[in-house]
Amino acid sequence: MSYRSTQQAQTSLTDLPDGSLPAHHVGCPCCGLSLSIPSLTPGEYAHCPRCRQHLVRIEHHPLDTPTAYAIASLIIMLIVYTQLYMSIDLLGIHVELTIPYMVETLAQQDYSLLAEVMFLLTFGSPILFLLLCLYVYTGLRYRQILPGMLYATRTLVRLRHWIMVDVFYIATLVAYIKISGMAQIHFGLAFWLMMVLAILLIRTSQGVPEHWIFYQIQRLTGNDPVLQNNSADTINCNYCLFEQPASLNVCSVCGSYLSRRKPLSLSISMAFLLAAIIFYIPANLLPMMITRSPGTNLSSTILDGIEYMWNDGDVLIAVVIFSASMAIPILKIISMLVLLYSAAYRPLMSAHKLTILYRITESIGRWSMIDIFVVIILMSAFSTPLANVTPGAATIYFCAVVILTMVSALSFDPRLLWDEAVQQRKHHKPHYKNSSKRHSHHEPI
């Protein structure tokens, strides 16, 4: 069963208003539970009753709301990336910063990798997400099957994890506190609208329910994914969640490859995690930032920077940088090790607690990019003979750690945690009373 925000009564397909979902079966992507969702109308939602995983939410105006937010985001983005972000006055030297200027500064000083990362996370992925969103919803609005609509939907869903405009905005506030003691700073229009852009992107992302979109696309082709499955042996797609005949290799709804669990999930996740652990060592030992001024040349590691800010009285900034650069990466690595061990060998906690741990781990990793963005902003602000800041070698390694841990978490299949809990119970080893007795198809690890 599932829960809805309003009425629970079953409704016939012909009686459903536009944009609705009829009653159908899905598989929870988090715990693997096979669910029967009742009919959903605009404004209603469904989630898994066992692990509380969000399954689908239909906007009150399912076609208008995401489109409006996406258009507003594009307009704000155009202003943010063409107007002044901030200006800095230091000892008679005036520096005006825009987002493109920061990327250009990185590229000119042979930090092309950092320039590409900043460009992709703060501009490339957001604008591609918005354009794909408008492309898909244009087809749905005019009831036309546009070329590559299924691929566009799968791509925009994956891009949601790599939009970091909000992280960059918080990094700007951290950099402001660090710079304000030695220079005068004036924020431009782009800075204030950056916060608006971050909020709009989050809202747009929340308003794009891929499960609902795939259903609407199939309806336009004349197929009804709810009615097309008559096979007794079924499998739930990992991406669109619809029930499919187990004989298929490719999902007939979204076009993704079908598998009961993510193929080689544990091996791939562990490989990325081990690479992150290896890179984390030089990320802490090598200089993160190099500061040059007449008569001084100071190289500082992550810990050096935290210690300096703490001793200088910037306790809040020290705590923020420590959390983003030290606490979050370490805790994420430990969390992933716990999850991988629990899924492969023996659950160290109940499946419910492990699921919560996984959700936290998946959501917080991106915030470690704050330190990288702070270094980029400082380098752009101080690139004069009187004061010059350049990224150290640790920035590359630390950036790799953030990306690798994110990919490790995204590669992990949390349903394996519930599978292992069921296996333990079958072998008369009931570790936890609150483990659910209901369970979908199990794939040996």
Stockholm file with secondary structure:
# STOCKHOLM 1.0

chainA/1-445         MSYRSTQQAQTSLTDLPDGSLPAHHVGCPCCGLSLSIPSLTPGEYAHCPRCRQHLVRIEHHPLDTPTAYAIASLIIMLIVYTQLYMSIDLLGIHVELTIPYMVETLAQQDYSLLAEVMFLLTFGSPILFLLLCLYVYTGLRYRQILPGMLYATRTLVRLRHWIMVDVFYIATLVAYIKISGMAQIHFGLAFWLMMVLAILLIRTSQGVPEHWIFYQIQRLTGNDPVLQNNSADTINCNYCLFEQPASLNVCSVCGSYLSRRKPLSLSISMAFLLAAIIFYIPANLLPMMITRSPGTNLSSTILDGIEYMWNDGDVLIAVVIFSASMAIPILKIISMLVLLYSAAYRPLMSAHKLTILYRITESIGRWSMIDIFVVIILMSAFSTPLANVTPGAATIYFCAVVILTMVSALSFDPRLLWDEAVQQRKHHKPHYKNSSKRHSHHEPI
#=GR chainA/1-445 SS CCCCSSCCCCCCGGGCCTTCBCSEEEECTTTCCEEEECCBCTTCEEECTTTCCEEEECCSSTTHHHHHHHHHHHHHHHHHTTSCCEEEEETTEEEEECHHHHHHHHHHTTCHHHHHHHHIIIIIHHHHHHHHHHHHHHHHHTTCCCTTHHHHHHHHHHHGGGCCHHHHHHHHHHHHHHHTTTSEEEECHHHHHHHHHHHHHHHHHHTCCHHHHHHHHHHHTTCCTTTSCCCSSEEECTTTCBEEETTCSBCTTTCCBCCSSCTTHHHHHHHHHHHHHHHHHHHHHSCSEEEEETTEEEEECHHHHHHHHHHTTCHHHHHHHHIIIIIHHHHHHHHHHHHHHHHHTCCSSCHHHHHHHHHHHHHHGGGGGHHHHHHHHHHHHCBSSSCEEEECTHHHHHHHHHHHHHHHHHHCCTHHHHHHHHHHHHTTCCCCTTSCSCCCCCCCC
#=GC SS_cons         CCCCSSCCCCCCGGGCCTTCBCSEEEECTTTCCEEEECCBCTTCEEECTTTCCEEEECCSSTTHHHHHHHHHHHHHHHHHTTSCCEEEEETTEEEEECHHHHHHHHHHTTCHHHHHHHHIIIIIHHHHHHHHHHHHHHHHHTTCCCTTHHHHHHHHHHHGGGCCHHHHHHHHHHHHHHHTTTSEEEECHHHHHHHHHHHHHHHHHHTCCHHHHHHHHHHHTTCCTTTSCCCSSEEECTTTCBEEETTCSBCTTTCCBCCSSCTTHHHHHHHHHHHHHHHHHHHHHSCSEEEEETTEEEEECHHHHHHHHHHTTCHHHHHHHHIIIIIHHHHHHHHHHHHHHHHHTCCSSCHHHHHHHHHHHHHHGGGGGHHHHHHHHHHHHCBSSSCEEEECTHHHHHHHHHHHHHHHHHHCCTHHHHHHHHHHHHTTCCCCTTSCSCCCCCCCC
//
